[in-house]
Amino acid sequence: MTFKNFKVETDADGIALVTWDIFGRSMNVLDVATIEELGAIVDQTTADAAVKGVVITSGKEAFSAGADLSMLEGMGKVFAETKAAKGEEAAQQMLFDESRKLSLTLRKIETSGKPWVAAINGLALGGAFELTLACHYRVAAENPKTRLGLPEIKVGLFPGGGGTQRLARMLQPQDTMQMLLKGDAINLVKAKAMGIVGAVVPSADLITAAKEWIKAGGKPVAPWDEKGFKLPGGPVYSKQGMMMFPAGNAIYRRETFDNYPAARAIMQCVYEGLQLPMDAALRVESRQFAHILQTKEAAAMIRSLFLSMQELNKGARRPQNVPPTKVKKLAVIGAGFMGASVGFVSARGGMDVVLIDRDQASADKGLGHCIAAIDGLIAKGRAKEADKTALMAKITATADFEVIKDCDLVIEAVFEDRAVKAEIYKKVQPLLKEGAIIASNTSTLPINSLAEEFADQSKFIGIHFFSPVEKMMLVEIIVGKNTGDVALATALDYVRVIGKTPIVVNDSRGFFANRCVLRFTAEGLEMLLEGVPPAMIENTAKMAGMPVGPLSLSDEIALDLVLKIMKATEADLGSQAVDQAQKKLIVEMVEKQERFGRKNGKGFYEYPPKGKGSKALWKGIAPLLPKPVDPDTLDVEELKQRFLVVQAVEAARTVEDHVIVDPREADVGSILGFGFAPFTGGTLSYIDFMGTKKFVELCHKLEAKYGSRFTPPKLLEEMAAKGETFYGRFPPKKLAAA
């Protein structure tokens, strides 16, 4: 039998080599066709007496990144259709049967009676890693880039191919939960130490080593299928088990606030499954998996954090009429923390970088930041000294603007001061070579107003990075009214090379991300002024799904910068554009108390010297605020809603203002840019999955109580009246570039 996605060759020793190699794709994925073919291969090799054992490997550079999540999204649609046509029971049975096909196939491998070896030649994640776990032995090729893991939790799912059960029978409970609940991948050194991988060999010896294990009499039985098998961590109700599971429940609540159904399902699968024989345990996992597939959290996270992000990373918004561009040399003007970080990630992306500042000492300080950044990676084992040598050879620091003459892209990263930027642009314009693009890393100043300094505005664009640049995955690309397609294409191509996710937005004060996140921090200040205890403000924000509280985030942004933004907004738009009570509080904090935030160790929090303890809320804030309200009289759910609704309604306004034209960008941008509750799928998905009508009703309720910041825009009112969603009214454009 011939297969479309696999090649099967049996050697003279009777060992079948199954090579997974999907035609026309750079990476193998588990889709419907692949799972069906794999099942047929298992049946064929099991029935063939001439086959003594099976080695499965990949014909790609990596083994596989796992399942095609669009397949799972499709299951949700079929479920809805079946439910409408045949009823709830038939739909549930269909989903259960469909969602466990991979699990049943992998169990057939495990119980085939013939030894299967996974020859892992590179990255193996998700369902692909579960495939390797179902094999009786695993051998991996030496490759520092190889990672093994189960990252499904990051998209609102959990392993549904037996991963929760096999891993829990191989590792100590703490290690199992760490891999399942964090979703982080491990390298081969750790995998070997944990016993997940039996051997790590040179790439050239991979298949030979796999076959040798079979020829040496490798057992075709999983340890848990043998009589007398004992769990590595002991029974669930043992002393060790009782130390793990009750504490695990508490940690789960602390870390997730029960916002992630998949995390709860993982806990249940492991706890219940370890008390059952393997086949029954796998049914428990499949039942939970079918349940999680029906949750709005899984649907929202799959759409935003996998499908939409993948499409944006591939260039969904790139102009099709512009040939591919390449930035060989980049100039960054302003070698401060932000500019130097931009230079660092650009050099890591392979381009030559020039850091320019007002004098050599300032430029060299930026170079020092780059050295510290690569040293940090070396200390963590993520880079080597040779990487440092190669990287630093690509970065030059100078005060000489003449170097701009041979740069393809110039990024201005100086202070948020219109006059300072204008002075820089005067220097830069005469030096730009033909076809070069200039971008501003401004975080709030409108691109159209900055573009007035340019004779040819088509070459000017905004490329807004988020701090810390090395860690933050989002880049906001701001298009002015006269920005040309070449500038947009160049910016998108550049962002792709440095491994970030881009969103394209039209110009507006604060663009998209800052417009929304400043609503979040302002709501925290509003609560302070209402007398809500600071600790309650911070905790309810985290309960709502935000990564940090608004006071902590204000400190991270820097309170003096918050004040500068307030003053700049007031200067441009008038005093009514800024909440004067909030401004008074920030003036007190910055100008009178000299509390600038984390950067000077004093803000809403007190920051001890590094390594000397944890930050704590500043006790001196009380005299600056009204008398605190009794926390027992406050509605925690309402506080949580205020944090999410105030950001989501601002996101809806950015759609009405044509700042956002593609809902994918609002959702991906809000999660990656400022950590908007990932389980919602992002700001617009939060509205869509709640239902526009219900969301507008909630807005009016909060508006009546707290004011116009909760007033839904006219667009949202219209959508609610018609029962529309953002993804229905503004369907994302098809992928423009692969």
Secondary structure, DSSP 8 states (H G I E B T S, - for coil): ---SSEEEEE-TTSEEEEEE--TT-SS--B-HHHHHHHHHHHHHHHH-TT--EEEEEESSSSSB--B-HHHHHHHHHHHHHHHHHH-HHHHHHHHHHHHTHHHHHHHHHHTSSS-EEEEE-S-EEHHHHHHHHHSSEEEEE--TT--EE-GGGGGT----SSHHHHHHHHS-HHHHHHHHHH---B-HHHHHHTTSSSEEE-GGGHHHHHHHHHHTT--SS-GGGSTT---TT--TTSHHHHHHHHHHHHHHHHHHTT--HHHHHHHHHHHHHTTS-HHHHHHHHHHHHHHHHTSHHHHHHHIIIIIIHHHHHTTTTS-TTS------EEEEE--SHHHHHHHHHHHHTT-EEEEE-SSHHHHHHHHHHHHHHHHHHHHTTSS-HHHHHHHHTTEEEES-GGGGGG-SEEEE---S-HHHHHHHHHHHGGG--TT-EEEE--SSS-HHHHHTT-S-GGGEEEEEE-SSTTT--EEEEEE-TT--HHHHHHHHHHHHHTT-EEEEEE--TTTTHHHHHHHHHHHHHHHHHHT--HHHHHHHHHHTT-SS-HHHHHHHH-HHHHHHHHHHHHHHH-GGGS-HHHHHHHHIIIIIS---BGGGTBSSEE--STTS---EE-GGGGGGS-----GGGS-HHHHHHHHHHHHHHHHHHHHHTTS---HHHHHHHHHHHH---GGGTSHHHHHHHH-HHHHHHHHHHHHHHH-GGG---HHHHHHHHHT--HHHHS--------
